[in-house]
Amino acid sequence: MIRQFMASRHLAEMSEENTSLRSLHQKNLDYIFNHWYREDGDIGYIYFNSKSKLGAMAMMLRTLVYSPFFDDYIKEAYRLVNCILYLQKNDGSFNAWYIEPGYKYNEAYLLKFYSGEAILSLIEFYEKTGNETVLEKAIFAQDFYIEEYVTNMSKNYYPAYVPWHTQSLSKIYLINGKQKYAEAIFILNDELLKIQDTENNETLGRFFNYSYRNYGKPHSSSDGVYTEGLAYAYEIALNLNDEEHINKYKTAIELGSKNLIRLQYNESEAQNYNHPERIVGALRINNSRSPNISRLNIRIDTTQHAMDGFRKIISIFT
């Protein structure tokens, strides 16, 4: 569900720029509202497979914020905000579910993804509407997770939260200019770079280190979002004229981009598949000589994350 909404958000952003995409974006919105969006009083939520997760509400809110049709869905957007804030605890942290699943789950692990996504969605909503109350709630949450994920990083670190919190932290820093948010970005991304491959020509630039196998297998979706997060970190380093981090992150972004391009299907490779026109430009999950980690199939977020990463890099470097 979250992967679908990440693609929906990207389509919304692209349709803002390219009017020829708007009918497809509207078709996607119609499907979402007809099948997955529900309301409970003044709360709007996404319901799928008998559950409703924080990350899905966050990504749907982001989709509406980026949509050229935002004004048509402003009521639904506010109700999604209400749901996210309903899930915020008194200490600023979040609950992972509006409707819990009927199976056991690790909420702390889920929030390593959902927390940054939720904060980012609230800040983007503030940027769209100027709603100061929503911004205050987002900063309150961010301060909690700085303590959880930065101050106590040795106990709680997991690389998946780095790019999402990098994006939310960078937006907060650019709003209020408080150094602690920039410092948190550098701490998180310096730690992330420990898993980037800088030695093996075949896999140069990917974010996987055999010494940290508990962080998951090589995957181009994580490569894409980590590279995108580094672009935001690089932008803050430029803002602060921090030469050490400018150089460090620029090198990492170059390596990460080359890795993504290496994983992208070109026209000759696509001819080996049915419907090659659907393949060209998409990203395989990974490509390695090792049969244990070579996966040539495509997932929607492998391409979406790379697109977001490339677009952010282009916006900064040009």
matplotlib code that plots the C-alpha trace (Angstrom):
import matplotlib.pyplot as plt

x = [0.0, 2.7, 4.7, 1.6, 1.1, 4.7, 4.1, 0.8, 2.7, 5.2, 2.5, 0.8, 4.0, 4.7, 1.1, 1.6, 4.4, 3.0, -0.7, -0.9, -0.5, -3.4, -6.0, -3.9, -3.4, -7.2, -7.9, -5.5, -7.1, -10.6, -9.5, -8.0, -11.0, -13.4, -11.6, -9.2, -10.1, -12.6, -13.8, -14.6, -16.1, -13.5, -10.8, -9.8, -7.8, -6.6, -8.1, -6.6, -6.5, -8.4, -5.9, -4.9, -1.3, 0.3, 2.6, -0.3, -2.1, 1.2, 1.8, -1.7, -1.5, 1.7, -0.1, -2.8, -0.4, 1.5, -1.6, -2.7, -6.2, -5.4, -8.2, -10.7, -9.6, -8.7, -11.4, -10.0, -6.4, -7.4, -9.0, -5.9, -3.9, -6.4, -5.8, -2.0, -2.3, -4.7, -2.0, 0.5, 1.2, 1.7, 5.5, 5.5, 5.9, 3.4, 1.3, 1.9, -1.8, -5.2, -6.7, -4.3, -3.8, -4.8, -1.2, 1.8, 4.0, 7.1, 5.9, 9.3, 10.5, 7.5, 8.0, 11.5, 9.8, 6.5, 7.7, 9.7, 7.1, 4.4, 6.5, 7.4, 3.7, 2.8, 5.5, 4.6, 1.0, 2.2, 4.1, 1.0, -1.5, 0.6, -1.1, 1.2, -0.5, 0.4, 4.0, 4.3, 3.0, 5.5, 8.4, 7.3, 7.4, 10.8, 12.3, 11.2, 12.8, 16.0, 16.3, 15.3, 17.2, 20.1, 21.0, 20.3, 21.5, 23.8, 20.7, 18.1, 19.9, 18.5, 19.4, 15.8, 14.9, 17.8, 16.4, 12.9, 14.1, 16.8, 14.0, 11.9, 14.9, 16.0, 12.6, 12.5, 16.0, 15.2, 12.0, 13.5, 17.3, 18.0, 21.4, 20.3, 18.3, 21.2, 23.6, 21.1, 21.2, 25.0, 25.1, 22.5, 24.0, 27.6, 26.5, 24.6, 27.8, 29.3, 27.3, 27.9, 30.1, 33.2, 35.5, 34.0, 33.7, 30.8, 28.6, 30.2, 27.9, 25.2, 24.2, 25.1, 27.9, 28.4, 29.4, 25.8, 23.7, 21.0, 20.1, 18.7, 19.7, 20.9, 17.9, 17.6, 14.6, 16.7, 19.6, 17.3, 15.9, 19.3, 20.7, 17.8, 18.3, 22.0, 20.9, 18.9, 21.9, 24.2, 21.8, 22.0, 25.8, 25.8, 23.5, 26.0, 29.1, 30.3, 33.1, 33.8, 30.2, 29.8, 32.7, 31.8, 28.1, 28.9, 31.2, 28.5, 25.8, 27.9, 28.6, 25.0, 23.7, 26.1, 24.9, 21.3, 22.1, 23.9, 20.7, 18.5, 17.2, 18.3, 16.7, 18.9, 18.3, 14.6, 14.3, 14.8, 11.4, 7.7, 6.5, 10.0, 8.4, 7.4, 10.9, 13.1, 14.1, 12.9, 15.3, 15.9, 16.0, 19.7, 22.3, 25.2, 27.2, 26.1, 22.9, 21.9, 21.4, 20.8, 17.2, 16.3, 12.6, 11.1, 9.0, 7.2, 9.3, 12.6, 11.7, 9.9, 12.7, 15.2, 13.1, 12.7, 16.4, 17.4, 15.0, 16.3, 19.9, 19.1, 17.5, 20.5, 23.4, 21.9]
y = [0.0, 2.5, 1.6, 2.3, 5.7, 6.7, 6.2, 8.1, 11.0, 11.0, 11.0, 13.9, 15.9, 15.1, 16.0, 19.4, 20.0, 18.0, 18.5, 15.5, 13.3, 14.8, 12.5, 9.5, 11.2, 11.8, 8.2, 7.1, 9.4, 8.1, 4.5, 5.4, 7.2, 4.6, 1.6, 2.6, 5.9, 5.9, 8.4, 8.2, 11.5, 14.2, 11.5, 10.2, 7.0, 4.4, 0.9, -2.1, -5.8, -5.1, -2.6, 1.0, 2.1, 5.4, 5.3, 4.9, 8.0, 9.9, 9.0, 9.6, 13.1, 13.7, 12.7, 15.3, 18.0, 17.6, 17.2, 20.0, 19.1, 19.8, 22.4, 19.8, 17.5, 19.9, 18.4, 14.9, 16.3, 17.9, 14.7, 12.7, 15.2, 14.7, 11.0, 11.4, 13.8, 11.4, 8.8, 11.2, 10.4, 13.0, 12.7, 13.5, 9.9, 8.0, 4.9, 2.8, 1.8, 3.5, 0.0, -2.7, -6.0, -9.3, -10.6, -9.8, -7.0, -5.0, -1.5, 0.0, -1.4, -0.1, 3.4, 3.5, 3.9, 5.5, 8.2, 10.1, 9.7, 11.1, 14.1, 14.9, 14.8, 17.2, 19.6, 19.5, 20.1, 23.2, 24.4, 24.0, 25.6, 27.7, 25.9, 26.7, 24.2, 21.3, 22.6, 22.8, 19.2, 18.1, 19.7, 18.2, 14.8, 15.5, 16.5, 13.2, 11.2, 13.2, 11.9, 8.4, 8.0, 10.5, 11.0, 7.3, 6.1, 3.4, 1.6, 2.4, 2.8, 1.4, 2.9, 2.9, 5.9, 8.0, 9.3, 10.0, 11.9, 13.7, 15.1, 16.2, 17.6, 19.5, 21.1, 22.1, 23.5, 25.6, 26.9, 27.8, 27.7, 25.9, 24.1, 21.0, 19.9, 20.3, 18.6, 15.6, 15.3, 15.1, 12.5, 10.3, 10.4, 10.0, 6.8, 5.7, 6.1, 3.2, 0.8, 2.3, 0.1, 2.2, -0.7, -3.3, -2.2, -4.5, -3.1, 0.3, 2.8, 0.5, 0.6, -2.8, -4.0, -7.6, -6.5, -5.1, -7.9, -7.2, -4.1, -6.3, -7.5, -5.3, -3.5, -0.7, 0.8, 1.5, 2.5, 5.1, 6.5, 6.6, 8.5, 10.9, 11.5, 12.3, 14.9, 16.6, 16.3, 17.8, 20.7, 21.5, 21.2, 23.7, 26.0, 26.0, 26.1, 22.9, 21.9, 18.5, 17.3, 18.9, 16.9, 13.7, 13.7, 14.8, 11.7, 9.5, 10.9, 10.4, 6.8, 6.2, 7.6, 5.5, 2.4, 3.3, 3.9, 0.5, -1.1, 0.6, -1.5, -0.2, -1.0, -3.9, -5.6, -5.0, -7.0, -10.2, -9.7, -9.6, -6.0, -4.4, -1.0, -1.4, -2.4, 0.3, 2.8, 0.7, -0.5, -4.1, -4.9, -5.7, -7.3, -9.3, -12.3, -13.9, -16.0, -15.4, -11.6, -11.3, -10.2, -8.9, -8.3, -4.8, -3.4, -0.1, 1.5, 0.5, 2.9, 5.5, 6.0, 6.3, 8.9, 10.9, 10.7, 11.7, 14.7, 16.0, 15.6, 17.4, 20.3, 20.8, 20.2, 22.3]
z = [0.0, 0.9, -2.2, -4.3, -2.6, -3.1, -6.8, -6.5, -4.9, -7.7, -10.4, -8.6, -8.6, -12.3, -13.3, -11.7, -14.2, -17.2, -17.8, -20.1, -17.0, -15.1, -16.4, -15.2, -11.9, -11.5, -12.5, -9.7, -7.2, -8.1, -7.5, -4.1, -2.9, -4.2, -2.7, 0.1, 1.7, 4.5, 7.1, 10.8, 11.7, 11.0, 10.6, 7.2, 6.9, 4.4, 4.9, 3.2, 4.1, 7.3, 8.7, 8.5, 8.9, 9.7, 6.7, 4.3, 5.7, 5.5, 1.9, 0.8, 2.4, 0.5, -2.7, -2.1, -1.2, -4.4, -6.5, -8.9, -7.6, -4.0, -3.6, -4.7, -1.9, 0.9, 3.2, 2.8, 3.3, 6.6, 7.7, 6.9, 9.0, 11.8, 11.7, 11.8, 14.8, 16.4, 16.3, 17.9, 21.6, 24.4, 24.1, 20.4, 19.1, 17.0, 17.1, 13.9, 13.3, 13.3, 12.8, 14.0, 12.1, 13.6, 13.8, 15.9, 14.7, 15.8, 16.2, 16.9, 13.6, 11.6, 13.1, 11.7, 8.4, 9.4, 11.8, 9.2, 6.6, 8.9, 10.0, 6.4, 5.3, 8.1, 7.2, 3.5, 4.5, 6.4, 3.4, 1.3, 3.7, 6.2, 9.1, 12.1, 14.4, 12.1, 11.9, 15.7, 16.0, 13.3, 15.1, 18.4, 16.8, 15.2, 18.5, 20.0, 17.2, 17.3, 20.9, 19.8, 16.6, 16.9, 20.6, 21.2, 17.8, 19.3, 20.6, 17.9, 14.6, 11.4, 8.1, 6.7, 8.9, 7.7, 4.4, 5.7, 8.7, 6.6, 4.4, 7.4, 9.3, 6.3, 5.8, 9.5, 9.4, 6.3, 8.1, 11.5, 11.0, 14.3, 14.1, 15.9, 12.9, 10.5, 13.0, 13.2, 9.4, 9.3, 12.2, 10.5, 7.0, 8.2, 9.8, 6.6, 4.5, 6.5, 4.5, 1.0, -1.1, -2.1, -3.1, -5.4, -9.0, -9.7, -6.9, -6.4, -4.8, -3.5, 0.1, 1.4, 3.6, 4.6, 8.1, 8.6, 7.2, 9.8, 7.7, 4.9, 1.5, -1.4, -2.9, -5.5, -3.7, -0.6, -2.9, -4.4, -1.2, 0.5, -2.5, -2.4, 1.3, 0.7, -1.8, 0.9, 3.3, 0.6, 0.2, 3.9, 3.8, 0.9, 2.9, 5.8, 3.5, 5.3, 3.0, 4.7, 4.3, 0.9, -0.5, 1.4, 0.3, -3.3, -3.7, -2.2, -4.4, -7.5, -6.5, -5.6, -8.9, -11.0, -9.1, -9.9, -13.6, -13.7, -12.4, -15.0, -18.0, -21.3, -24.7, -25.6, -22.2, -22.4, -25.6, -23.6, -21.9, -23.0, -23.4, -23.6, -23.7, -20.1, -19.1, -20.5, -17.8, -14.9, -12.2, -11.4, -7.7, -7.8, -10.1, -8.8, -9.8, -6.5, -7.2, -3.6, -4.1, -7.8, -8.5, -11.9, -11.4, -11.1, -8.2, -8.3, -5.6, -7.2, -10.1, -8.0, -5.5, -8.3, -10.0, -6.8, -6.2, -9.7, -9.7, -6.4, -7.6, -10.8, -8.9, -6.7, -9.1, -11.9]

ax = plt.figure().add_subplot(projection="3d")
ax.plot(x, y, z, "-o")
ax.set_aspect("equal")
plt.show()
